[in-house]
Amino acid sequence: MCRFVVAVGKFSNAKETLVSIGRSLVQAASMDPYGKDFLNEEKHSDGWGALLIRVNNSSTLHHRSVRAIFMDDAINIVSGFLSSAYDSTVLMMMHARAASTGTPINVFSTHPVKTETADGFELYMIHNGSFYRDDIAKEVGIGRDYAVRFNDTYIANLALARRIKGDITRDDLSWILRFTRSGANLGIALVRDDLISLIIGSYYRVVDDYKKTLREEYYRLYRCEVPGGFVYASSTVIDYYKPNIVGNCYVLDNGEYHKYYIHGDGTIKQVDSWKLLI
């Protein structure tokens, strides 16, 4: 499965702040004790990607690679885009993938996956966990021959985009969570002309077995503060590789999702907090 970070804020030095967070993700992907214990996945080596948006000057980088994040030039790619980002509002979604058994490894299935809504807005998703891909495809009329070319996250994002009418609602999120196979730790960004809707949260299936504690450790999602903003991060990033700039962390409840609006002028506002019981 996967490790990810989502960071947003008005940073005095976005490059320094976000590169520090990105480095911790690279470390977590290269050696993940939680992944090793829970899934026998020590490394997340099946591709990586990032979405970076400098809100104030409307510039965007969407980068994806099937190379392992710790074998690629990830930090320099992020650093280069942020080289002149001072006193800027920036959104960063960054993801390292360990593909589920039998799922395709290709650039389309590398997160953040991307599609468009009926309104022409861009929808991005990063995901730790797994959905029932074929069930989603059947529900919305996506043919099996098409669906098998992509992973579950790509199909989930495509299906979600078909439901969205203007903005992502609680009902939209609840609908896609119905198809959760193992977990749905999510970062979702709906990008419009002058507004970004950002949803981040955690959900996983609770199973009363010998891996119950390991499962909780693996799917644990933190929200932490950084100078000028905040970051959501997978458990390994914080518990083993937490950057010095990160503090005041807490763990989201299972089923807890937060929604933010990032406006074109750079202001950030939390507009909802949902506890979804699936």
C-alpha positions, -999 to 999 in steps of 0.1 A, spaced: 0 0 0 12 36 4 25 65 24 16 101 18 17 137 31 -7 167 24 6 201 34 -9 235 30 -2 270 43 10 304 37 47 298 42 75 324 46 98 299 28 77 272 12 107 255 -3 124 249 30 92 238 48 79 214 21 112 199 11 117 190 48 83 172 48 91 156 14 124 142 27 106 125 55 82 109 31 111 96 10 127 81 42 94 65 52 90 50 17 125 36 17 122 19 51 87 15 66 87 -5 99 49 -4 101 46 -17 65 70 -45 72 52 -56 103 17 -54 89 20 -63 52 56 -75 49 62 -44 27 94 -27 39 96 -4 9 71 16 -12 89 13 -45 61 12 -72 61 49 -81 55 83 -66 39 115 -75 32 150 -63 7 178 -68 20 213 -60 -1 244 -64 12 279 -58 -22 295 -52 -13 332 -54 2 330 -89 -19 301 -101 10 278 -110 8 240 -108 31 210 -110 16 175 -113 44 150 -115 42 112 -116 68 85 -120 68 47 -118 103 48 -103 107 44 -66 106 78 -48 139 70 -30 156 61 -64 143 92 -82 150 129 -81 119 137 -60 134 163 -37 150 183 -65 117 182 -85 98 196 -56 126 221 -47 128 234 -82 91 242 -84 93 260 -51 125 279 -57 109 314 -55 79 306 -34 82 331 -6 52 343 14 31 321 -8 1 299 -2 10 264 -14 -7 231 -15 14 199 -17 1 164 -20 29 138 -22 25 100 -24 48 69 -25 31 38 -38 34 1 -29 11 -15 -54 -15 -40 -42 -10 -75 -55 -23 -79 -91 -28 -41 -97 -12 -24 -127 19 -4 -123 17 24 -148 18 62 -148 -20 64 -149 -23 44 -116 4 65 -99 -9 90 -74 -21 117 -74 -45 103 -100 -63 129 -120 -95 133 -139 -121 160 -146 -157 166 -134 -186 173 -157 -180 210 -149 -145 208 -163 -128 210 -129 -97 189 -121 -100 162 -94 -69 147 -78 -67 118 -53 -41 102 -32 -49 70 -13 -36 46 12 -56 14 13 -77 -3 -13 -112 -1 -29 -132 -28 -46 -123 -15 -81 -146 -38 -101 -176 -31 -79 -171 7 -84 -168 2 -121 -200 -19 -123 -219 7 -102 -211 36 -125 -211 17 -158 -174 15 -165 -166 -16 -187 -144 -43 -172 -120 -42 -202 -114 -5 -194 -112 -9 -156 -85 -36 -156 -60 -12 -172 -60 9 -140 -58 5 -103 -86 9 -78 -77 46 -69 -79 57 -106 -113 41 -110 -125 55 -76 -115 90 -86 -131 86 -120 -164 75 -104 -163 102 -78 -159 128 -105 -190 116 -122 -210 123 -90 -197 157 -82 -220 186 -89 -200 217 -83 -184 206 -50 -176 175 -31 -203 168 -5 -204 145 25 -227 122 6 -202 120 -23 -175 109 1 -198 85 20 -207 69 -14 -171 62 -24 -163 49 11 -189 22 7 -165 5 -17 -136 3 8 -119 -30 7 -92 -24 34 -87 13 40 -94 47 26 -69 72 39 -75 99 14 -64 133 1 -87 147 -25 -84 181 -42 -110 196 -65 -93 224 -84 -115 252 -98 -106 287 -112 -105 305 -79 -112 278 -53 -97 245 -42 -118 221 -21 -95 199 -1 -106 168 18 -82 147 39 -91 119 63 -87 83 75 -109 52 74 -100 15 76 -119 -17 82 -116 -29 117 -109 -66 120 -106 -83 153 -76 -105 145 -40 -109 155 -31 -79 132 -55 -55 149 -29 -34 165 -6 -35 135 -35 -24 113 -42 6 135 -5 16 135 -3 14 97 -34 34 89 -29 60 116 -31 94 101 -17 125 118 -26 162 116 3 184 127 12 221 127 41 236 107 52 272 106 25 290 85 3 260 80 -4 223 87 4 189 74 -14 155 73 9 126 72 9 88 73 20 72 105 55 62 95 64 98 84 56 111 119 64 82 142 98 75 126 109 104 105 92 135 118 108 168 106 120 192 132 96 219 120 65 197 127 47 199 161 14 196 179 4 164 162 -28 144 168 -43 113 153 -75 114 134 -103 91 145 -112 62 122 -138 77 99 -127 113 104 -124 136 74 -117 173 72 -127 197 44 -110 230 36 -114 258 11 -83 273 -3 -93 306 -20 -76 323 -49 -63 351 -27 -45 325 -6 -68 323 24 -74 288 39 -105 279 59 -117 247 74 -154 244 64 -163 209 77 -153 180 99 -171 147 92 -172 115 112 -184 89 87 -194 54 100 -194 29 71 
